[in-house]
């Protein structure tokens, strides 16, 4: 009798289903009457993720090689949701959606596993966005400032520099990491930023160039790259941003500031559309499923800045989307514009004219605004967007009737041209916030009005290098002290020394 009891207690009940059809990477399965969407199924042929069901059958997407599955394949219900490994050891690594390394640097030991689908932080756990996230790009930090915990869309035609802006922002965090043990860094409220770059549907060659750029500029030290390439399945491309977000949330929940790049959500939309059509869901506008808005909203709503009671960490999201011929009124474009806190629009016209970065300031906006700027830049650049707008309007008039412009109008036009000249930056020619304060302080003071507009970008590059070597402490003073006449005079004093040196 005891033997019978022991044997019966060791028995376990497992739900088993049978594959009845395979549509590319989608399985139609009979069985599993109590299944839930998002569960993992396992079998000898591999794993599958449940994406839907009806009264008679279950639909699941193959995770991995779908050719291993066929009619009659048996799958077992695991009662587990899709989870991704997370941990500090992932920093500096390139991984796929399963957390497996793609960089041939050995295995990765995770700290734990997190579900890729999590609820966004509730409103009462959030803090308003007020700390700047420096991009190193003058046009963005001055007129479209980003804050930690913000969601800012990068939008533009292909090959206009969208990925470059994302990479520049990641590289700009390098100095904060190098200085994180300094006395100023420890006293400052600003923490170094961990970066997560999610590559969705890119060619392997393009992904390799991104990783190489980050390694060249020592940005991989604080970066994780999650990759689902063009040769991977639509399911892997669909899941990639959620996996990257779970990795980012691991660090955010430790009280750290995190930046995540989704490059790009256009290809993510295509992947989800392909899956939905295979699942037989009714197509909507442009054949996208009706819940495409929800797929992106539930992802981007997870970006937030948490209050001190909940760790004080932040997750900043920079989704990228591709337009066609500058049209920002497309279905996915308008969806993401309505979800995010603003957009950085890259103009193909500016790009063709050789203006880099090709940011169209008039069509770009940050709904966080000056709340995410340091006081010095906020004060110096408060009228910058207005000046550029007036100059752009007068430029149209000048093209038709230049004689009709008054003297004041010509001064406004010239000022706008000088500002646009300064906003031209070479690739990886990035400026910290204190360096930007020096640039705007000098430009708007009128002290260098005799310098030709075409030479301003080069002039300021040399000026910043001069301060770095002659008076680097000035940058610390700008970062630590309240902006006022004293700092302004110090900057002008360095300008005079620099100009004297140039004339010798």
TAHULIN-V711282 format. One line per field, one symbol per residue. ss: DSSP state (a for helix, b for strand, c for the rest). phi: phi as a letter, one per 30 degrees, with the letter a starting at -180 (. if undefined). psi: psi as a letter, one per 20 degrees, with the letter a starting at -180 (. if undefined). A space follows every 10 residues. Layout:
BEGIN
ss=???
phi=???
psi=???
END
This chain:
BEGIN
ss=caaaaaaaac cccccbbbbb bbbccbbbbb ccccccccbb bbbccbbbbb bbbccccbbb bbbccaaacc cccbbbbbbb bcbbbbcaaa cccbbccccc bccccccccc cbbbbccccc ccaaabcccc cbcccccaaa aaacccbccc bcbbbbbccc caaaaaaaaa accaaaaacc ccaaaaaccc ccbbbbbbbb bbcaaaaaaa aaaaaaccca aabbbbbbbc cccaaaaaaa aaaaaaaaaa aaccccbbbb bbbcaaaaaa aaaaaaaacc ccbcaaacbc caaaaaaaaa ccccbbcaaa cccbbbbbbb bbbbccbccc aaaaaaaaac cbbbbbcaaa aaccccccbc ccccbbccaa aaccaaaaaa cccaaaaaaa aaaaaaaaaa aaaaccaaaa aaaaaaaaaa aacccccccc ccaaaaaaaa aaaaaccccc ccaaaaaaaa aaaaaaaaaa ccaaaaaaaa ccccaaaaaa aaaaaaaaaa aaac
phi=.ddddddddd dbcbdbbbdc abchccccbc jhdcdbdjdc cbaddkcbcd clabdcbccb cdckddddca djdcbcdcib ddbcdblddd diccbcdcid dcchcjdbcd dacbddcbdd ededcccddb cdcdcicedd ddcbdccdjd bbdcblddic jddddddddd ddddddddcd cddddddddd cecdcbcccc iddddddddd ddddddchcd ebbcccbbdd ddddddddde ddddddddde ddddiccbcb ccbbdddddd dddddddddi dddcdhiddd cdddeddddd dddacddddc jidbbccbdc bccchidccd ddededdddd ckbcccdddd dddidbdddd ddccabddid dccdeddedd cdcddddddd dddddddddc bddddddddd dddddddddd ddddbddicc bdddddeddd dddddidbdd deedcddded eddddddecc addedddddc cddadddedd dddddddddd dddd
psi=ghhgggghii qqpppprppi qpndjppppp amhkqqpiqp qqrhiaqqpp irrahhrqpq ppnboiiiqr pippqppikq rpqqqrrhii pjqpraijjp qjjkjrrpoq haqqqhoqqq pqhiiqqqoi pqopiioghg hhhlqqqojr oppoqrrqkj kghggghggg hiighhghji iqhghhiqip qqpqqpoopo jqqhggghhg ggghghjkii hkqpppporh irrhghhhhg hhghhgghhg hgijjrpqpp ponrighggg ghggghhhij qpqbpkjqrh khghhhghgh iiprpqrhhk hjrqoppnqq qprokjojjr ghghghhhhr krqoppphgh ghijopqlpo hhiqqoihbi hkqqhghggh jhjghgghgg ghghhgghhg nhhiprghhh ggghghhggh ghipprpjnq prghhhgggh gggiijikii pqhhiggggh ghgghghhhh mhhhhhghhh rppahghghg ghghgggghg hhi.
END
